[in-house]
Amino acid sequence: MIYRCVTNIRISAHFTHLRIDAILLDFSKAFDTVPHQWLLCKLNHYGLRGQVLNWITSFLAGRSQSVVCEGSASTAKRVISGVPQGTVLGPLLIDLPSCVQSTPRLFADDCLLYRRINARSDCDILQNDLDRLQEWAATWQMCFNPDKCEVLRVTR
């Protein structure tokens, strides 16, 4: 994914061309893909241990799913990845990396990455952050849905 930045900003003591570039990102099947064991290891790394980690492990474990079509059900399969949708805890278990310099915001399976643009270097930082997020997503077996990703440029 490439963020294209058009920079026609004049830097002056009275900066009048305030601009914020925001990248709206949509994860494809974010709630279905994160492997439980990886997630639990990450939570342990962040310091969640003991009763809290046991509670989250219990929240994720023992789930199964099957498909029902015209009254016939498939054999139930154990769920070993993803977080339950429609829960308060589910979106909290999908977090963003802290390696970005721009401001990230996560809303369920949607992400907003934004930065104030004062110079070309700000565009470069935003592009590097976007590249880092894409690498992070690949590591966690997640991917962005490019058809639902947009660039929003906010100016005066």
Backbone as CSV, one residue per row, in Angstrom:
resi,resn,N_x,N_y,N_z,CA_x,CA_y,CA_z,C_x,C_y,C_z
1,MET,0.844,-1.165,0.000,0.000,0.000,0.000,0.888,1.227,0.000
2,ILE,0.636,2.142,-0.903,1.474,3.332,-1.002,0.618,4.568,-0.777
3,TYR,1.061,5.363,0.144,0.435,6.641,0.442,1.116,7.667,-0.434
4,ARG,0.374,8.379,-1.212,0.951,9.392,-2.082,0.703,10.757,-1.463
5,CYS,1.763,11.479,-1.306,1.676,12.787,-0.660,2.004,13.870,-1.669
6,VAL,1.109,14.799,-1.838,1.362,15.960,-2.680,1.646,17.107,-1.739
7,THR,2.855,17.631,-1.801,3.249,18.669,-0.864,3.390,20.001,-1.586
8,ASN,2.488,20.887,-1.308,2.587,22.244,-1.839,2.457,23.227,-0.678
9,ILE,3.075,22.862,0.406,2.981,23.643,1.641,4.149,24.609,1.727
10,ARG,3.845,25.860,2.060,4.904,26.842,2.293,5.071,26.974,3.802
11,ILE,6.261,26.750,4.271,6.529,26.873,5.708,6.847,28.335,6.000
12,SER,6.164,28.902,6.965,6.420,30.287,7.342,6.189,30.432,8.839
13,ALA,6.497,31.605,9.356,6.299,31.854,10.781,4.823,31.774,11.125
14,HIS,3.974,32.145,10.206,2.527,32.059,10.402,1.999,30.969,9.488
15,PHE,2.103,29.748,9.938,1.702,28.604,9.115,0.200,28.668,8.888
16,THR,-0.203,28.917,7.637,-1.625,29.077,7.346,-2.215,27.873,6.629
17,HIS,-1.392,26.977,6.182,-1.886,25.827,5.423,-1.865,24.569,6.293
18,LEU,-2.561,24.629,7.425,-2.629,23.477,8.307,-3.231,22.299,7.555
19,ARG,-2.561,21.155,7.654,-3.071,19.969,6.979,-2.785,18.753,7.844
20,ILE,-3.745,17.865,7.875,-3.577,16.569,8.521,-3.922,15.520,7.481
21,ASP,-3.024,14.573,7.290,-3.298,13.437,6.419,-3.657,12.258,7.303
22,ALA,-4.777,11.641,6.990,-5.258,10.491,7.750,-5.424,9.317,6.798
23,ILE,-4.927,8.166,7.204,-5.068,6.946,6.424,-6.082,6.082,7.171
24,LEU,-7.183,5.787,6.513,-8.212,4.930,7.091,-7.970,3.517,6.577
25,LEU,-7.713,2.596,7.486,-7.342,1.230,7.134,-8.397,0.254,7.633
26,ASP,-8.673,-0.740,6.827,-9.632,-1.769,7.204,-8.918,-3.117,7.201
27,PHE,-8.930,-3.793,8.333,-8.342,-5.124,8.409,-9.319,-6.137,7.830
28,SER,-8.816,-7.039,7.015,-9.639,-8.134,6.504,-9.700,-9.230,7.559
29,LYS,-10.884,-9.540,8.014,-11.108,-10.633,8.956,-10.212,-10.551,10.195
30,ALA,-10.059,-9.349,10.719,-9.169,-9.146,11.865,-9.553,-10.008,13.046
31,PHE,-10.839,-10.205,13.251,-11.280,-10.956,14.416,-11.121,-12.464,14.233
32,ASP,-10.782,-12.905,13.034,-10.686,-14.338,12.762,-9.255,-14.865,12.670
33,THR,-8.266,-14.006,12.573,-6.947,-14.467,12.152,-5.870,-14.580,13.218
34,VAL,-5.912,-13.784,14.254,-4.814,-13.778,15.227,-4.758,-15.115,15.969
35,PRO,-3.639,-15.855,15.859,-3.522,-17.136,16.573,-3.561,-16.933,18.098
36,HIS,-4.366,-17.724,18.781,-4.533,-17.584,20.229,-3.198,-17.672,20.971
37,GLN,-2.360,-18.637,20.621,-1.101,-18.811,21.342,-0.205,-17.585,21.203
38,TRP,-0.158,-16.988,20.017,0.643,-15.772,19.825,0.101,-14.644,20.677
39,LEU,-1.206,-14.501,20.677,-1.847,-13.443,21.440,-1.560,-13.601,22.930
40,LEU,-1.677,-14.804,23.441,-1.425,-15.039,24.862,0.037,-14.791,25.218
41,CYS,0.954,-15.150,24.326,2.381,-14.861,24.559,2.626,-13.359,24.598
42,LYS,1.964,-12.628,23.697,2.133,-11.178,23.659,1.588,-10.549,24.937
43,LEU,0.427,-11.012,25.405,-0.141,-10.476,26.632,0.768,-10.751,27.824
44,ASN,1.353,-11.939,27.860,2.309,-12.275,28.910,3.519,-11.346,28.844
45,HIS,3.993,-11.083,27.623,5.132,-10.179,27.433,4.814,-8.771,27.951
46,TYR,3.559,-8.331,27.768,3.141,-7.012,28.243,2.910,-6.971,29.748
47,GLY,3.045,-8.123,30.415,2.930,-8.146,31.868,1.623,-8.678,32.403
48,LEU,0.735,-9.131,31.532,-0.507,-9.739,32.017,-0.197,-11.172,32.419
49,ARG,-0.358,-11.448,33.694,-0.042,-12.782,34.201,-1.084,-13.174,35.232
50,GLY,-0.919,-14.348,35.746,-1.777,-14.805,36.835,-3.229,-14.910,36.445
51,GLN,-4.077,-14.431,37.342,-5.521,-14.579,37.180,-6.045,-13.887,35.922
52,VAL,-5.503,-12.724,35.582,-5.986,-11.994,34.399,-5.672,-12.778,33.130
53,LEU,-4.452,-13.286,33.016,-4.090,-14.070,31.831,-4.902,-15.366,31.777
54,ASN,-5.139,-15.987,32.934,-5.981,-17.191,32.981,-7.408,-16.887,32.516
55,TRP,-7.917,-15.730,32.918,-9.258,-15.336,32.526,-9.349,-15.150,31.001
56,ILE,-8.357,-14.474,30.410,-8.357,-14.261,28.956,-8.164,-15.578,28.221
57,THR,-7.305,-16.453,28.740,-7.111,-17.781,28.146,-8.433,-18.539,28.138
58,SER,-9.148,-18.480,29.242,-10.443,-19.145,29.334,-11.456,-18.528,28.372
59,PHE,-11.372,-17.211,28.201,-12.267,-16.494,27.290,-12.065,-16.971,25.849
60,LEU,-10.815,-17.274,25.482,-10.506,-17.685,24.111,-10.633,-19.189,23.894
61,ALA,-10.418,-19.971,24.941,-10.344,-21.433,24.804,-11.719,-22.081,24.734
62,GLY,-11.706,-23.290,24.210,-12.915,-24.103,24.227,-13.994,-23.661,23.259
63,ARG,-13.635,-22.870,22.285,-14.629,-22.416,21.309,-14.611,-23.339,20.096
64,SER,-15.768,-23.506,19.505,-15.867,-24.294,18.272,-16.887,-23.624,17.369
65,GLN,-16.849,-23.999,16.111,-17.817,-23.439,15.175,-18.217,-24.490,14.151
66,SER,-19.415,-24.327,13.640,-19.903,-25.198,12.575,-20.816,-24.363,11.687
67,VAL,-21.153,-24.920,10.565,-22.020,-24.232,9.611,-23.327,-24.999,9.519
68,VAL,-24.422,-24.270,9.556,-25.740,-24.873,9.387,-26.324,-24.348,8.087
69,CYS,-26.696,-25.278,7.225,-27.284,-24.909,5.934,-28.488,-25.804,5.674
70,GLU,-29.631,-25.186,5.534,-30.874,-25.906,5.273,-31.111,-27.035,6.279
71,GLY,-30.840,-26.725,7.539,-31.107,-27.681,8.594,-30.008,-28.699,8.848
72,SER,-28.996,-28.780,7.991,-27.888,-29.716,8.191,-26.678,-28.962,8.724
73,ALA,-26.047,-29.540,9.758,-24.887,-28.904,10.384,-23.619,-29.673,10.040
74,SER,-22.555,-28.922,9.811,-21.247,-29.545,9.592,-20.685,-29.988,10.936
75,THR,-19.628,-30.757,10.890,-18.936,-31.164,12.105,-18.284,-29.940,12.733
76,ALA,-18.434,-29.780,14.028,-17.839,-28.639,14.730,-16.324,-28.740,14.706
77,LYS,-15.675,-27.626,14.451,-14.213,-27.536,14.448,-13.770,-26.607,15.564
78,ARG,-12.665,-26.958,16.196,-12.095,-26.141,17.265,-11.559,-24.833,16.688
79,VAL,-11.824,-23.732,17.361,-11.339,-22.417,16.943,-10.015,-22.147,17.651
80,ILE,-8.949,-21.941,16.873,-7.626,-21.712,17.470,-7.069,-20.332,17.151
81,SER,-7.863,-19.523,16.464,-7.395,-18.170,16.147,-8.569,-17.205,16.202
82,GLY,-8.224,-15.939,16.301,-9.235,-14.897,16.313,-9.758,-14.597,17.700
83,VAL,-10.494,-13.521,17.775,-11.124,-13.125,19.035,-12.621,-13.016,18.790
84,PRO,-13.425,-13.327,19.804,-14.875,-13.299,19.626,-15.392,-11.910,19.240
85,GLN,-16.205,-11.860,18.198,-16.806,-10.604,17.759,-18.002,-10.272,18.631
86,GLY,-18.312,-8.999,18.700,-19.483,-8.577,19.450,-19.266,-8.549,20.953
87,THR,-18.005,-8.635,21.369,-17.703,-8.576,22.801,-16.935,-7.294,23.100
88,VAL,-16.961,-6.874,24.333,-16.198,-5.694,24.731,-14.704,-6.003,24.722
89,LEU,-14.330,-7.193,25.144,-12.926,-7.562,25.246,-12.280,-7.829,23.882
90,GLY,-13.028,-8.346,22.933,-12.482,-8.720,21.629,-11.610,-7.660,20.979
91,PRO,-12.118,-6.442,20.746,-11.298,-5.415,20.100,-10.081,-4.999,20.921
92,LEU,-10.155,-5.136,22.247,-9.011,-4.761,23.084,-7.834,-5.718,22.915
93,LEU,-8.118,-6.939,22.449,-7.055,-7.922,22.288,-6.277,-7.725,20.987
94,ILE,-6.815,-6.922,20.083,-6.095,-6.594,18.853,-5.511,-5.212,19.070
95,ASP,-4.207,-5.126,19.232,-3.582,-3.831,19.480,-2.631,-3.486,18.354
96,LEU,-2.270,-2.236,18.287,-1.370,-1.754,17.247,0.049,-1.682,17.786
97,PRO,1.022,-1.784,16.889,2.410,-1.704,17.337,2.748,-0.297,17.825
98,SER,3.714,-0.219,18.708,4.121,1.083,19.245,5.278,1.679,18.446
99,CYS,5.603,1.091,17.297,6.756,1.531,16.528,6.427,2.634,15.522
100,VAL,5.230,3.195,15.575,4.877,4.248,14.629,5.041,5.611,15.286
101,GLN,5.420,6.594,14.476,5.594,7.958,14.979,4.317,8.780,14.826
102,SER,3.475,8.398,13.875,2.199,9.078,13.677,1.222,8.574,14.738
103,THR,0.037,9.144,14.775,-0.946,8.766,15.781,-1.861,7.679,15.234
104,PRO,-1.859,6.493,15.869,-2.784,5.437,15.445,-3.993,5.386,16.370
105,ARG,-5.132,5.029,15.805,-6.344,4.784,16.578,-6.982,3.526,16.019
106,LEU,-7.394,2.640,16.893,-8.011,1.386,16.470,-9.459,1.372,16.940
107,PHE,-10.360,1.092,16.030,-11.781,0.978,16.326,-12.229,-0.377,15.813
108,ALA,-12.344,-1.353,16.710,-12.685,-2.730,16.324,-11.694,-3.203,15.269
109,ASP,-12.134,-3.444,14.031,-11.205,-3.925,13.010,-10.829,-2.840,12.011
110,ASP,-11.047,-1.581,12.374,-10.647,-0.454,11.544,-9.553,0.326,12.260
111,CYS,-8.670,0.920,11.468,-7.547,1.654,12.040,-7.467,3.014,11.364
112,LEU,-7.148,4.021,12.138,-6.907,5.355,11.624,-5.476,5.718,11.993
113,LEU,-4.694,6.110,11.001,-3.318,6.553,11.223,-3.237,7.970,10.683
114,TYR,-2.879,8.926,11.530,-2.864,10.305,11.039,-1.656,11.073,11.556
115,ARG,-1.369,12.169,10.818,-0.213,12.993,11.146,-0.425,14.401,10.602
116,ARG,-0.010,15.372,11.376,-0.003,16.757,10.898,1.125,16.887,9.884
117,ILE,0.827,17.484,8.759,1.805,17.624,7.671,2.267,19.072,7.615
118,ASN,3.537,19.264,7.985,4.148,20.589,7.915,5.223,20.651,6.841
119,ALA,5.740,19.487,6.459,6.827,19.436,5.480,6.828,18.064,4.811
120,ARG,7.595,17.942,3.774,7.696,16.668,3.051,8.139,15.539,3.986
121,SER,8.986,15.859,4.956,9.470,14.830,5.884,8.319,14.210,6.679
122,ASP,7.266,14.993,6.949,6.102,14.436,7.638,5.402,13.399,6.771
123,CYS,5.351,13.652,5.473,4.776,12.674,4.538,5.597,11.394,4.543
124,ASP,6.913,11.549,4.559,7.806,10.384,4.575,7.611,9.567,5.858
125,ILE,7.461,10.250,6.985,7.237,9.560,8.260,5.924,8.793,8.214
126,LEU,4.882,9.421,7.684,3.585,8.754,7.597,3.668,7.529,6.694
127,GLN,4.388,7.643,5.577,4.562,6.486,4.683,5.341,5.374,5.388
128,ASN,6.403,5.729,6.118,7.175,4.722,6.856,6.312,4.041,7.917
129,ASP,5.471,4.811,8.589,4.570,4.234,9.585,3.580,3.272,8.934
130,LEU,3.084,3.654,7.777,2.167,2.785,7.043,2.860,1.486,6.644
131,ASP,4.108,1.592,6.209,4.889,0.394,5.867,5.091,-0.495,7.093
132,ARG,5.380,0.127,8.251,5.552,-0.648,9.491,4.266,-1.364,9.886
133,LEU,3.141,-0.681,9.735,1.861,-1.310,10.060,1.585,-2.496,9.140
134,GLN,1.955,-2.351,7.885,1.744,-3.458,6.954,2.628,-4.651,7.320
135,GLU,3.873,-4.402,7.717,4.771,-5.478,8.164,4.221,-6.130,9.427
136,TRP,3.748,-5.310,10.363,3.172,-5.826,11.603,1.968,-6.707,11.292
137,ALA,1.108,-6.246,10.396,-0.082,-7.016,10.042,0.304,-8.371,9.445
138,ALA,1.309,-8.384,8.592,1.748,-9.648,7.987,2.296,-10.591,9.055
139,THR,3.043,-10.058,10.007,3.593,-10.878,11.090,2.480,-11.534,11.896
140,TRP,1.399,-10.798,12.134,0.286,-11.296,12.935,-0.780,-11.975,12.083
141,GLN,-0.421,-12.330,10.867,-1.308,-13.033,9.936,-2.587,-12.251,9.677
142,MET,-2.439,-10.948,9.613,-3.564,-10.080,9.294,-3.229,-9.345,8.006
143,CYS,-4.220,-8.849,7.332,-3.947,-8.051,6.141,-5.011,-6.967,6.027
144,PHE,-4.656,-5.937,5.275,-5.571,-4.836,5.053,-6.400,-5.114,3.807
145,ASN,-7.623,-4.649,3.822,-8.494,-4.748,2.662,-8.323,-3.452,1.867
146,PRO,-7.534,-3.478,0.768,-7.232,-2.232,0.048,-8.467,-1.541,-0.521
147,ASP,-9.524,-2.295,-0.807,-10.737,-1.683,-1.345,-11.445,-0.805,-0.322
148,LYS,-11.147,-1.014,0.953,-11.800,-0.240,2.002,-10.844,0.735,2.682
149,CYS,-9.644,0.889,2.158,-8.666,1.817,2.725,-8.713,3.140,1.951
150,GLU,-8.629,4.223,2.672,-8.738,5.549,2.058,-7.742,6.512,2.683
151,VAL,-7.400,7.547,1.921,-6.605,8.664,2.431,-7.534,9.858,2.555
152,LEU,-7.504,10.477,3.703,-8.321,11.655,3.955,-7.381,12.799,4.263
153,ARG,-7.488,13.864,3.510,-6.638,15.034,3.704,-7.518,16.141,4.271
154,VAL,-7.182,16.612,5.461,-7.966,17.638,6.136,-7.163,18.926,6.107
155,THR,-7.754,19.969,5.530,-7.085,21.270,5.445,-8.079,22.360,5.840
156,ARG,-7.546,23.535,6.023,-8.421,24.688,6.305,-9.051,25.151,5.019
